[in-house]
Amino acid sequence: MKGDVETYHENGQWHNKIEGTTEMLGSHDTKAAAVEKGRELAREREVEHFIRNMDGTIGERNS
C-alpha cells in the first residue's frame, strides 16, 4: 500500500501510521522519537511525511 506517513498525537502518546488507514506503525512517548521514526519510514517508502501538532493541524511536511 502506497500512502504518506503521518505522525500524530492521541491518547497521551505519539504515533505513526499510513495516512488514510488505521494501521499504527508504532507508538512513542515523545514527539521527537515519533518524528524520527516517521521520517525513516517515509524515506524507506519514498512518500511524504506529515507531522501533526497536538491539536491535529499539520505542523510540518517533509518530502
C-alpha positions as CSV (number, residue, x, y, z in Angstrom):
1,M,0.0,0.0,0.0
2,K,1.4,3.4,-1.0
3,G,0.4,6.2,1.3
4,D,2.1,9.1,3.1
5,V,3.4,8.6,6.7
6,E,1.5,10.6,9.3
7,T,2.9,11.4,12.8
8,Y,0.1,12.4,15.3
9,H,-0.8,12.6,19.0
10,E,-3.5,10.5,20.5
11,N,-4.3,9.2,24.0
12,G,-1.2,10.6,25.5
13,Q,1.3,9.2,23.0
14,W,2.7,10.0,19.6
15,H,2.0,7.5,16.8
16,N,2.9,6.9,13.2
17,K,0.6,5.4,10.6
18,I,0.0,5.3,6.9
19,E,-2.4,8.2,6.0
20,G,-5.9,7.1,5.3
21,T,-5.6,3.8,7.3
22,T,-6.0,2.9,10.9
23,E,-2.9,0.6,11.0
24,M,-0.5,2.0,13.5
25,L,3.2,1.7,12.7
26,G,4.4,2.5,16.2
27,S,3.9,4.4,19.4
28,H,6.3,6.7,21.1
29,D,6.5,8.6,24.4
30,T,7.9,11.8,22.7
31,K,7.2,13.7,19.6
32,A,10.9,13.7,18.7
33,A,11.1,9.9,18.8
34,A,7.9,9.5,16.7
35,V,9.1,12.1,14.1
36,E,12.5,10.4,13.8
37,K,10.9,7.0,13.1
38,G,8.2,8.6,10.8
39,R,10.9,10.2,8.7
40,E,12.7,6.9,8.4
41,L,9.5,5.1,7.3
42,A,8.7,7.8,4.8
43,R,12.2,7.6,3.3
44,E,12.0,3.9,3.0
45,R,8.6,4.1,1.3
46,E,9.6,7.2,-0.8
47,V,6.5,9.1,0.4
48,E,5.7,12.4,2.2
49,H,5.9,12.7,5.9
50,F,3.2,14.7,7.7
51,I,3.8,15.8,11.3
52,R,0.7,16.9,13.1
53,N,0.5,19.2,16.1
54,M,-1.2,18.1,19.3
55,D,-4.4,19.8,18.1
56,G,-4.4,17.8,14.9
57,T,-3.3,20.5,12.5
58,I,-0.4,19.8,10.1
59,G,2.7,21.5,11.7
60,E,5.3,20.2,9.2
61,R,5.6,18.4,6.0
62,N,8.7,16.7,4.6
63,S,9.4,15.1,1.2
